[in-house]
Amino acid sequence: MKKFLDKLSSLKLAIGLIAYLALTGIMATLIPQGLAPEVYRAQYPRLLAELIVQTGFGSFFSSILFIVPALLFFANLSACTVKRFLRELKKKGPKRFGPDILHLGLIFLVIGAIWSYSNHQEGSVTLAPGEGVNLPDGSVMELKDFRFERYEDGRPRDWVSVVDLSKDGTLVKEDFELRVNTPLRYAGLTLYQASYSERSALVLKDSAGREFRIAQGEELSLEGLKLFFMAPEGSNPEQAMQAMPPPAALASGARAVLRVGDASGERVVRVGQGDTLGAISVLGFRTELSTGIQAVVDPGYPLVFFAFILISLGTALTFIQKLKELS
């Protein structure tokens, strides 16, 4: 048993594991985590993107690449910390607890990573400008604007979602620019800019002159009618989308297939610009960009942050104590 504990607390094993975890951890912080495979393929060269996707490096801290070495390092560090702390307590004269604080911080780092792995949750939502979504704590996130930025040669550069956060009618965050490399942390959630898409929306006007949009797959109750946008008219979805106008432009020739319900029942109709449904006027089609936002719950993040504080404190204290001994 003693030989096993000696090997488990081996300094060589610790150095090897630290080098591996440090190198891969730095690489993981440089690569946005938890995004969809198509995002990596759009943002990185082909070979690098495939390495990230195929090895699971896009979710590094919840992959076997991290978990197994981290567990081994946790066992090594725990054994080493206990042995060193007991030896330091027995030592006469000045005691050096800097390394113990450093080791404790590393232990908390491993625990935080495991906690994140076991309680990690993800969800996603697609929003068009003007739309919002309720967050778990009762806050509302509204998308004010969405931009798809490109390089001069046409390659994707960035997707930017401009969002507002409000709670109980009070604005909490205003005009926050959510980017691929700039997530938003709020109320235990980490919100990532994950993707984008184009979708067709039918623009309607009620009897009071107010405009409403209804996207494919959405339902809208208006002027006593319940409208469900089934699809743009066309032989298949690709042809239908090709007939759609560019973003922010209204199409005059495109038509929509709607399911319309009222007191007398339901019916399927085809409508286009200039048509009416009771008191509702059809203004036309608009193709709009929508953003894909991914929400991640990472309960281990505060513990990891605390661990880095302990690591920094322990490292600084170790150097200070060492300098005092040398002087």
C-alpha positions as CSV (number, residue, x, y, z in Angstrom):
1,M,0.0,0.0,0.0
2,K,2.9,2.4,0.9
3,K,4.5,1.7,-2.5
4,F,1.2,2.5,-4.3
5,L,0.8,5.7,-2.4
6,D,4.4,6.7,-3.1
7,K,3.8,6.1,-6.8
8,L,0.5,8.0,-6.7
9,S,2.1,11.0,-5.1
10,S,5.1,10.9,-7.5
11,L,6.5,14.2,-8.5
12,K,7.2,13.0,-12.0
13,L,3.6,11.9,-12.4
14,A,2.4,15.3,-11.2
15,I,4.7,17.2,-13.6
16,G,3.6,15.2,-16.6
17,L,-0.1,15.6,-15.7
18,I,0.3,19.4,-15.1
19,A,2.1,19.8,-18.4
20,Y,-0.7,18.0,-20.3
21,L,-3.5,19.8,-18.5
22,A,-1.9,23.2,-18.8
23,L,-1.2,22.8,-22.5
24,T,-4.6,21.4,-23.4
25,G,-6.4,23.8,-21.1
26,I,-4.7,26.8,-22.8
27,M,-5.7,25.5,-26.2
28,A,-9.3,25.0,-24.9
29,T,-9.5,28.6,-23.7
30,L,-8.5,29.8,-27.2
31,I,-11.2,27.7,-28.9
32,P,-14.8,28.7,-28.0
33,Q,-16.4,25.8,-26.3
34,G,-19.8,24.1,-26.8
35,L,-20.6,25.4,-30.3
36,A,-22.2,23.5,-33.2
37,P,-19.8,21.7,-35.6
38,E,-20.8,24.0,-38.5
39,V,-19.6,27.0,-36.5
40,Y,-16.1,25.5,-36.1
41,R,-16.1,24.7,-39.8
42,A,-17.0,28.2,-40.7
43,Q,-14.5,29.9,-38.3
44,Y,-11.4,27.7,-38.7
45,P,-9.3,26.1,-41.5
46,R,-10.7,22.7,-42.6
47,L,-8.1,20.5,-40.9
48,L,-8.2,22.3,-37.6
49,A,-12.0,22.4,-37.6
50,E,-12.2,18.6,-38.2
51,L,-9.7,18.0,-35.4
52,I,-11.8,20.1,-33.0
53,V,-15.1,18.3,-34.0
54,Q,-13.8,14.7,-34.3
55,T,-11.7,14.7,-31.1
56,G,-14.4,16.5,-29.0
57,F,-12.1,19.4,-28.3
58,G,-15.0,21.7,-28.8
59,S,-16.4,20.4,-25.4
60,F,-12.9,19.8,-23.9
61,F,-13.8,20.2,-20.2
62,S,-16.5,17.6,-20.5
63,S,-14.6,15.1,-22.7
64,I,-12.5,12.1,-21.8
65,L,-9.5,14.1,-22.9
66,F,-9.8,16.1,-19.8
67,I,-11.8,14.0,-17.3
68,V,-9.5,11.0,-17.0
69,P,-6.2,13.0,-16.6
70,A,-8.0,15.3,-14.2
71,L,-9.1,12.5,-12.0
72,L,-5.6,11.0,-12.0
73,F,-4.1,14.4,-11.2
74,F,-6.7,14.9,-8.4
75,A,-5.6,11.6,-6.8
76,N,-2.0,12.5,-7.2
77,L,-2.4,16.0,-5.8
78,S,-4.6,14.9,-2.8
79,A,-2.0,12.3,-1.8
80,C,0.9,14.7,-2.2
81,T,-1.0,17.5,-0.3
82,V,-1.8,15.4,2.7
83,K,1.8,14.0,2.9
84,R,3.3,17.4,2.6
85,F,0.9,19.2,5.0
86,L,1.5,16.5,7.7
87,R,5.2,16.8,7.2
88,E,5.1,20.6,7.5
89,L,3.1,20.5,10.7
90,K,5.7,18.3,12.3
91,K,8.6,20.5,11.2
92,K,10.2,22.8,13.7
93,G,10.9,26.5,12.8
94,P,9.2,28.6,10.1
95,K,6.6,26.7,8.1
96,R,5.9,27.2,4.4
97,F,2.2,26.8,3.6
98,G,2.3,28.5,0.2
99,P,2.6,25.2,-1.7
100,D,-0.3,23.7,0.3
101,I,-2.6,26.6,-0.7
102,L,-1.5,26.1,-4.3
103,H,-2.2,22.4,-4.1
104,L,-5.6,23.1,-2.5
105,G,-6.5,25.5,-5.3
106,L,-5.6,22.8,-7.9
107,I,-7.8,20.3,-6.0
108,F,-10.7,22.8,-6.1
109,L,-10.0,23.3,-9.8
110,V,-10.4,19.6,-10.5
111,I,-13.6,19.4,-8.3
112,G,-15.0,22.4,-10.2
113,A,-14.3,20.7,-13.5
114,I,-16.0,17.5,-12.4
115,W,-19.0,19.4,-11.1
116,S,-19.3,21.2,-14.4
117,Y,-19.2,17.9,-16.2
118,S,-21.8,16.2,-14.1
119,N,-24.3,19.1,-14.0
120,H,-23.7,20.7,-17.4
121,Q,-26.9,21.6,-19.3
122,E,-27.4,23.2,-22.7
123,G,-30.3,24.7,-24.7
124,S,-30.7,26.8,-27.8
125,V,-33.1,29.3,-29.3
126,T,-33.5,31.0,-32.7
127,L,-34.6,34.6,-32.7
128,A,-35.2,37.3,-35.3
129,P,-34.8,41.0,-34.5
130,G,-37.6,42.2,-32.4
131,E,-38.2,38.8,-30.8
132,G,-37.5,37.8,-27.2
133,V,-37.2,34.7,-25.0
134,N,-37.9,34.2,-21.3
135,L,-34.9,33.0,-19.2
136,P,-35.2,30.6,-16.3
137,D,-34.9,33.4,-13.7
138,G,-37.8,35.3,-15.1
139,S,-35.7,37.8,-17.1
140,V,-36.4,38.5,-20.8
141,M,-33.8,38.6,-23.5
142,E,-34.8,40.6,-26.6
143,L,-32.8,40.6,-29.8
144,K,-32.5,44.1,-31.1
145,D,-30.3,43.5,-34.1
146,F,-28.3,40.8,-35.8
147,R,-25.4,41.3,-38.1
148,F,-23.5,38.8,-40.3
149,E,-20.1,40.3,-40.8
150,R,-17.8,39.1,-43.6
151,Y,-14.3,39.6,-44.8
152,E,-13.6,41.4,-48.1
153,D,-13.2,38.0,-49.8
154,G,-16.7,36.9,-48.6
155,R,-15.6,34.5,-45.9
156,P,-17.6,34.7,-42.6
157,R,-15.9,36.9,-40.0
158,D,-18.4,37.2,-37.2
159,W,-22.0,36.9,-36.2
160,V,-23.2,39.6,-33.8
161,S,-26.4,39.5,-31.8
162,V,-27.3,42.8,-30.1
163,V,-29.5,42.0,-27.1
164,D,-31.2,43.7,-24.2
165,L,-31.9,41.9,-20.9
166,S,-34.7,43.1,-18.6
167,K,-36.2,41.8,-15.4
168,D,-39.5,43.0,-13.9
169,G,-39.6,45.8,-16.4
170,T,-36.1,47.1,-15.5
171,L,-33.3,47.0,-18.1
172,V,-30.4,45.0,-16.7
173,K,-28.2,45.0,-19.8
174,E,-28.6,47.2,-22.9
175,D,-27.1,46.7,-26.4
176,F,-24.8,43.9,-25.4
177,E,-23.0,42.5,-28.5
178,L,-23.0,38.8,-28.3
179,R,-20.2,37.4,-30.5
180,V,-18.7,34.0,-31.2
181,N,-15.8,34.8,-28.9
182,T,-17.7,37.1,-26.5
183,P,-20.3,35.2,-24.5
184,L,-22.7,36.7,-22.0
185,R,-22.7,35.4,-18.5
186,Y,-25.9,36.2,-16.6
187,A,-27.9,34.5,-13.8
188,G,-26.0,31.3,-13.9
189,L,-26.2,31.1,-17.7
190,T,-23.5,31.5,-20.3
191,L,-25.0,32.6,-23.6
192,Y,-23.1,32.0,-26.8
193,Q,-23.5,33.2,-30.3
194,A,-23.8,29.8,-32.0
195,S,-25.2,30.1,-35.5
196,Y,-27.5,32.0,-37.9
197,S,-30.1,31.1,-40.5
198,E,-32.5,32.7,-43.0
199,R,-36.2,32.4,-42.6
200,S,-39.2,33.7,-44.5
201,A,-41.8,35.8,-42.7
202,L,-45.2,37.0,-43.9
203,V,-45.9,40.6,-43.1
204,L,-49.5,41.4,-42.2
205,K,-51.4,44.5,-41.3
206,D,-54.5,44.7,-39.0
207,S,-57.4,47.0,-39.2
208,A,-55.6,49.6,-37.0
209,G,-52.7,49.7,-39.4
210,R,-50.3,47.8,-37.1
211,E,-47.8,45.5,-38.8
212,F,-47.2,41.9,-37.6
213,R,-44.8,39.2,-38.8
214,I,-45.4,35.5,-38.8
215,A,-42.5,33.2,-39.6
216,Q,-42.8,29.7,-41.0
217,G,-43.9,27.3,-38.3
218,E,-45.3,30.0,-36.1
219,E,-48.9,30.7,-35.0
220,L,-50.5,34.1,-34.7
221,S,-54.0,35.2,-33.4
222,L,-55.2,38.3,-35.1
223,E,-58.6,39.9,-35.8
224,G,-60.4,36.9,-34.5
225,L,-58.5,34.5,-36.7
226,K,-55.8,31.9,-35.7
227,L,-53.1,31.8,-38.4
228,F,-50.5,29.2,-38.8
229,F,-47.8,29.7,-41.4
230,M,-47.3,26.2,-42.9
231,A,-44.7,27.0,-45.7
232,P,-43.9,29.3,-48.6
233,E,-45.6,28.1,-51.7
234,G,-43.4,26.0,-53.9
235,S,-42.8,22.4,-55.0
236,N,-40.1,22.0,-52.3
237,P,-38.5,24.0,-49.5
238,E,-35.4,24.9,-51.5
239,Q,-37.3,26.3,-54.4
240,A,-39.6,28.2,-52.1
241,M,-36.7,29.8,-50.3
242,Q,-35.0,30.7,-53.6
243,A,-38.1,32.7,-54.4
244,M,-37.8,34.7,-51.3
245,P,-36.5,38.3,-51.4
246,P,-33.2,39.4,-49.9
247,P,-33.4,40.4,-46.2
248,A,-35.4,43.6,-45.4
249,A,-37.1,43.5,-48.9
250,L,-40.7,42.7,-49.4
251,A,-41.6,40.3,-52.2
252,S,-44.7,40.9,-54.4
253,G,-44.9,37.5,-56.2
254,A,-44.2,35.0,-53.4
255,R,-47.2,33.4,-51.7
256,A,-47.7,31.6,-48.4
257,V,-49.7,28.5,-47.4
258,L,-51.6,29.3,-44.2
259,R,-53.9,27.3,-42.0
260,V,-56.7,29.7,-40.9
261,G,-59.0,28.9,-38.0
262,D,-62.1,30.7,-36.8
263,A,-65.4,29.9,-35.1
264,S,-66.6,27.9,-38.2
265,G,-63.5,25.7,-38.4
266,E,-60.2,25.5,-40.1
267,R,-59.1,25.8,-43.8
268,V,-55.9,26.0,-45.8
269,V,-55.4,29.1,-48.0
270,R,-52.7,30.5,-50.2
271,V,-52.1,34.3,-49.9
272,G,-49.7,36.8,-51.3
273,Q,-49.2,40.6,-51.4
274,G,-52.5,42.5,-51.8
275,D,-54.7,39.6,-50.5
276,T,-56.9,40.0,-47.5
277,L,-58.1,37.6,-44.7
278,G,-61.1,39.3,-43.2
279,A,-59.8,42.6,-41.7
280,I,-56.2,41.5,-42.2
281,S,-54.1,42.8,-45.2
282,V,-51.2,40.8,-46.6
283,L,-48.3,43.2,-47.2
284,G,-45.9,40.5,-48.6
285,F,-43.0,38.3,-47.8
286,R,-39.7,39.3,-46.1
287,T,-36.7,37.1,-45.7
288,E,-34.9,37.9,-42.4
289,L,-31.7,36.7,-40.8
290,S,-32.2,35.0,-37.4
291,T,-29.6,34.2,-34.8
292,G,-29.0,30.9,-33.0
293,I,-28.1,31.5,-29.3
294,Q,-26.9,28.7,-27.2
295,A,-27.5,28.8,-23.4
296,V,-25.1,26.8,-21.2
297,V,-25.5,26.2,-17.4
298,D,-22.1,25.6,-15.9
299,P,-22.5,25.4,-12.1
300,G,-18.8,24.7,-11.6
301,Y,-17.6,28.1,-13.0
302,P,-17.6,29.9,-9.6
303,L,-15.6,27.1,-8.0
304,V,-13.1,27.2,-10.8
305,F,-12.8,30.9,-10.4
306,F,-12.2,30.5,-6.7
307,A,-9.6,27.8,-7.5
308,F,-7.6,30.2,-9.7
309,I,-7.6,32.7,-6.8
310,L,-6.2,30.1,-4.4
311,I,-3.6,29.1,-7.1
312,S,-2.5,32.7,-7.6
313,L,-2.3,33.3,-3.8
314,G,-0.4,30.0,-3.2
315,T,2.1,30.7,-6.0
316,A,2.7,34.3,-4.7
317,L,3.1,33.2,-1.1
318,T,5.5,30.4,-2.1
319,F,7.8,32.9,-4.0
320,I,7.6,35.4,-1.1
321,Q,8.6,32.7,1.4
322,K,11.4,31.4,-0.8
323,L,12.8,35.0,-1.3
324,K,12.8,35.5,2.5
325,E,14.7,32.2,3.0
326,L,17.3,33.3,0.4
327,S,17.8,36.7,1.9
